[in-house]
Amino acid sequence: MSNYDVGIHGRVIYTGIEKCPVCGKDTLHVIEILYSDPAFGDLILYSNQCDHCGYKRIDIQYLNSRGGPSRIMYEVKDDTDVYRTYIFRSKTARISSPELGFDIDPGPDAEAMITTVEGLLLRMIDVAERMEVLNEDNEESIRRLREFKYKVQRRFRVSLGLG
């Protein structure tokens, strides 16, 4: 059991080694962090990772209910916003970018995510590259995927190190 600060808003409230739900070995690192965020309120981040089989699971639990779903809109104005702005996504949240033309909808195996805008964009480029391989026979899909990657690279060239 631990109790120490993580950044400005976070505090580790539990760490331990537990039995992995996949391989059954006592090699699952568990950490729980309480965040008191001015914008989102209090939330707990649960992170599990197994040293033996590689199983990973992240989840977020919001402690201050706002009485239902909420919509948060954020406009990225410059490169600083890209690498300094954090996204806290619960496993039931949807992320949408009309400017770049993508939606990330929750599904039955959706995971919570904490990342920066830059991290999200890098993930999206990675997914687009994998989708190109899977759609190698569909020229229209490949064209749209390359167009998406080009938009991200053109708009966020400096912060993504692409160019």
TORKOL-4160 file (C-alpha; in steps of 0.2 Angstrom, whole numbers, padded with zeros to 4 digits, m for minus):
163
<pt num="1" X="0000" Y="0000" Z="0000"/>
<pt num="2" X="0007" Y="0017" Z="m0005"/>
<pt num="3" X="0001" Y="0035" Z="m0004"/>
<pt num="4" X="0012" Y="0048" Z="m0013"/>
<pt num="5" X="0009" Y="0063" Z="m0025"/>
<pt num="6" X="0009" Y="0061" Z="m0044"/>
<pt num="7" X="0010" Y="0078" Z="m0052"/>
<pt num="8" X="0000" Y="0092" Z="m0047"/>
<pt num="9" X="m0018" Y="0084" Z="m0046"/>
<pt num="10" X="m0014" Y="0066" Z="m0043"/>
<pt num="11" X="m0010" Y="0054" Z="m0028"/>
<pt num="12" X="m0007" Y="0036" Z="m0028"/>
<pt num="13" X="m0019" Y="0028" Z="m0016"/>
<pt num="14" X="m0015" Y="0009" Z="m0019"/>
<pt num="15" X="m0001" Y="m0001" Z="m0027"/>
<pt num="16" X="0001" Y="m0020" Z="m0026"/>
<pt num="17" X="0005" Y="m0036" Z="m0035"/>
<pt num="18" X="m0011" Y="m0047" Z="m0038"/>
<pt num="19" X="m0016" Y="m0063" Z="m0047"/>
<pt num="20" X="m0018" Y="m0060" Z="m0066"/>
<pt num="21" X="m0035" Y="m0064" Z="m0073"/>
<pt num="22" X="m0028" Y="m0071" Z="m0089"/>
<pt num="23" X="m0013" Y="m0081" Z="m0084"/>
<pt num="24" X="m0017" Y="m0084" Z="m0066"/>
<pt num="25" X="0001" Y="m0079" Z="m0060"/>
<pt num="26" X="0004" Y="m0067" Z="m0046"/>
<pt num="27" X="0013" Y="m0055" Z="m0058"/>
<pt num="28" X="m0001" Y="m0042" Z="m0060"/>
<pt num="29" X="0005" Y="m0024" Z="m0055"/>
<pt num="30" X="m0010" Y="m0014" Z="m0049"/>
<pt num="31" X="m0010" Y="0005" Z="m0046"/>
<pt num="32" X="m0024" Y="0016" Z="m0042"/>
<pt num="33" X="m0022" Y="0035" Z="m0043"/>
<pt num="34" X="m0034" Y="0048" Z="m0036"/>
<pt num="35" X="m0035" Y="0063" Z="m0047"/>
<pt num="36" X="m0043" Y="0079" Z="m0041"/>
<pt num="37" X="m0045" Y="0088" Z="m0058"/>
<pt num="38" X="m0052" Y="0106" Z="m0058"/>
<pt num="39" X="m0061" Y="0103" Z="m0074"/>
<pt num="40" X="m0067" Y="0085" Z="m0072"/>
<pt num="41" X="m0068" Y="0083" Z="m0053"/>
<pt num="42" X="m0062" Y="0068" Z="m0043"/>
<pt num="43" X="m0058" Y="0052" Z="m0053"/>
<pt num="44" X="m0049" Y="0036" Z="m0050"/>
<pt num="45" X="m0037" Y="0029" Z="m0063"/>
<pt num="46" X="m0035" Y="0010" Z="m0062"/>
<pt num="47" X="m0020" Y="0003" Z="m0071"/>
<pt num="48" X="m0016" Y="m0016" Z="m0072"/>
<pt num="49" X="m0001" Y="m0024" Z="m0081"/>
<pt num="50" X="0005" Y="m0042" Z="m0080"/>
<pt num="51" X="0024" Y="m0045" Z="m0081"/>
<pt num="52" X="0021" Y="m0063" Z="m0087"/>
<pt num="53" X="0008" Y="m0062" Z="m0101"/>
<pt num="54" X="0007" Y="m0044" Z="m0105"/>
<pt num="55" X="m0011" Y="m0042" Z="m0100"/>
<pt num="56" X="m0015" Y="m0023" Z="m0098"/>
<pt num="57" X="m0031" Y="m0014" Z="m0093"/>
<pt num="58" X="m0034" Y="0004" Z="m0089"/>
<pt num="59" X="m0050" Y="0011" Z="m0082"/>
<pt num="60" X="m0057" Y="0027" Z="m0075"/>
<pt num="61" X="m0070" Y="0030" Z="m0062"/>
<pt num="62" X="m0078" Y="0047" Z="m0060"/>
<pt num="63" X="m0082" Y="0050" Z="m0042"/>
<pt num="64" X="m0092" Y="0066" Z="m0044"/>
<pt num="65" X="m0107" Y="0062" Z="m0055"/>
<pt num="66" X="m0114" Y="0076" Z="m0065"/>
<pt num="67" X="m0131" Y="0068" Z="m0067"/>
<pt num="68" X="m0128" Y="0060" Z="m0084"/>
<pt num="69" X="m0118" Y="0061" Z="m0100"/>
<pt num="70" X="m0108" Y="0077" Z="m0103"/>
<pt num="71" X="m0101" Y="0085" Z="m0118"/>
<pt num="72" X="m0084" Y="0094" Z="m0118"/>
<pt num="73" X="m0078" Y="0103" Z="m0133"/>
<pt num="74" X="m0060" Y="0108" Z="m0135"/>
<pt num="75" X="m0052" Y="0118" Z="m0149"/>
<pt num="76" X="m0033" Y="0115" Z="m0152"/>
<pt num="77" X="m0026" Y="0132" Z="m0156"/>
<pt num="78" X="m0008" Y="0129" Z="m0157"/>
<pt num="79" X="0006" Y="0116" Z="m0155"/>
<pt num="80" X="0007" Y="0119" Z="m0137"/>
<pt num="81" X="m0011" Y="0113" Z="m0135"/>
<pt num="82" X="m0007" Y="0097" Z="m0144"/>
<pt num="83" X="0007" Y="0091" Z="m0132"/>
<pt num="84" X="0001" Y="0099" Z="m0116"/>
<pt num="85" X="m0018" Y="0095" Z="m0117"/>
<pt num="86" X="m0023" Y="0079" Z="m0108"/>
<pt num="87" X="m0038" Y="0069" Z="m0114"/>
<pt num="88" X="m0047" Y="0058" Z="m0100"/>
<pt num="89" X="m0058" Y="0046" Z="m0109"/>
<pt num="90" X="m0069" Y="0034" Z="m0100"/>
<pt num="91" X="m0073" Y="0017" Z="m0108"/>
<pt num="92" X="m0090" Y="0024" Z="m0112"/>
<pt num="93" X="m0085" Y="0040" Z="m0120"/>
<pt num="94" X="m0084" Y="0045" Z="m0138"/>
<pt num="95" X="m0071" Y="0056" Z="m0146"/>
<pt num="96" X="m0074" Y="0066" Z="m0162"/>
<pt num="97" X="m0064" Y="0077" Z="m0173"/>
<pt num="98" X="m0075" Y="0085" Z="m0187"/>
<pt num="99" X="m0060" Y="0095" Z="m0193"/>
<pt num="100" X="m0050" Y="0079" Z="m0196"/>
<pt num="101" X="m0065" Y="0068" Z="m0200"/>
<pt num="102" X="m0064" Y="0054" Z="m0187"/>
<pt num="103" X="m0075" Y="0047" Z="m0172"/>
<pt num="104" X="m0069" Y="0035" Z="m0159"/>
<pt num="105" X="m0085" Y="0026" Z="m0153"/>
<pt num="106" X="m0085" Y="0015" Z="m0137"/>
<pt num="107" X="m0087" Y="m0003" Z="m0140"/>
<pt num="108" X="m0089" Y="m0019" Z="m0129"/>
<pt num="109" X="m0070" Y="m0020" Z="m0126"/>
<pt num="110" X="m0067" Y="m0001" Z="m0125"/>
<pt num="111" X="m0054" Y="0004" Z="m0113"/>
<pt num="112" X="m0052" Y="0020" Z="m0104"/>
<pt num="113" X="m0038" Y="0031" Z="m0110"/>
<pt num="114" X="m0027" Y="0045" Z="m0103"/>
<pt num="115" X="m0016" Y="0053" Z="m0116"/>
<pt num="116" X="m0012" Y="0070" Z="m0124"/>
<pt num="117" X="m0019" Y="0076" Z="m0140"/>
<pt num="118" X="m0003" Y="0072" Z="m0148"/>
<pt num="119" X="m0004" Y="0054" Z="m0141"/>
<pt num="120" X="m0021" Y="0052" Z="m0148"/>
<pt num="121" X="m0016" Y="0059" Z="m0165"/>
<pt num="122" X="m0001" Y="0047" Z="m0165"/>
<pt num="123" X="m0013" Y="0032" Z="m0161"/>
<pt num="124" X="m0024" Y="0038" Z="m0175"/>
<pt num="125" X="m0010" Y="0038" Z="m0188"/>
<pt num="126" X="m0005" Y="0021" Z="m0182"/>
<pt num="127" X="m0022" Y="0014" Z="m0184"/>
<pt num="128" X="m0024" Y="0023" Z="m0201"/>
<pt num="129" X="m0007" Y="0014" Z="m0207"/>
<pt num="130" X="m0014" Y="m0003" Z="m0201"/>
<pt num="131" X="m0030" Y="0000" Z="m0210"/>
<pt num="132" X="m0021" Y="0004" Z="m0226"/>
<pt num="133" X="m0014" Y="m0014" Z="m0225"/>
<pt num="134" X="m0031" Y="m0022" Z="m0222"/>
<pt num="135" X="m0039" Y="m0012" Z="m0236"/>
<pt num="136" X="m0025" Y="m0014" Z="m0249"/>
<pt num="137" X="m0038" Y="m0019" Z="m0262"/>
<pt num="138" X="m0049" Y="m0004" Z="m0259"/>
<pt num="139" X="m0042" Y="0011" Z="m0268"/>
<pt num="140" X="m0055" Y="0023" Z="m0261"/>
<pt num="141" X="m0052" Y="0018" Z="m0243"/>
<pt num="142" X="m0033" Y="0019" Z="m0245"/>
<pt num="143" X="m0036" Y="0037" Z="m0253"/>
<pt num="144" X="m0046" Y="0042" Z="m0238"/>
<pt num="145" X="m0034" Y="0035" Z="m0225"/>
<pt num="146" X="m0019" Y="0044" Z="m0233"/>
<pt num="147" X="m0029" Y="0060" Z="m0234"/>
<pt num="148" X="m0033" Y="0059" Z="m0215"/>
<pt num="149" X="m0014" Y="0056" Z="m0212"/>
<pt num="150" X="m0009" Y="0071" Z="m0223"/>
<pt num="151" X="m0022" Y="0082" Z="m0214"/>
<pt num="152" X="m0014" Y="0077" Z="m0197"/>
<pt num="153" X="0004" Y="0079" Z="m0203"/>
<pt num="154" X="0000" Y="0096" Z="m0211"/>
<pt num="155" X="m0009" Y="0103" Z="m0196"/>
<pt num="156" X="0002" Y="0096" Z="m0182"/>
<pt num="157" X="0019" Y="0094" Z="m0192"/>
<pt num="158" X="0030" Y="0101" Z="m0178"/>
<pt num="159" X="0022" Y="0092" Z="m0163"/>
<pt num="160" X="0021" Y="0075" Z="m0172"/>
<pt num="161" X="0039" Y="0077" Z="m0179"/>
<pt num="162" X="0032" Y="0073" Z="m0196"/>
<pt num="163" X="0038" Y="0082" Z="m0211"/>
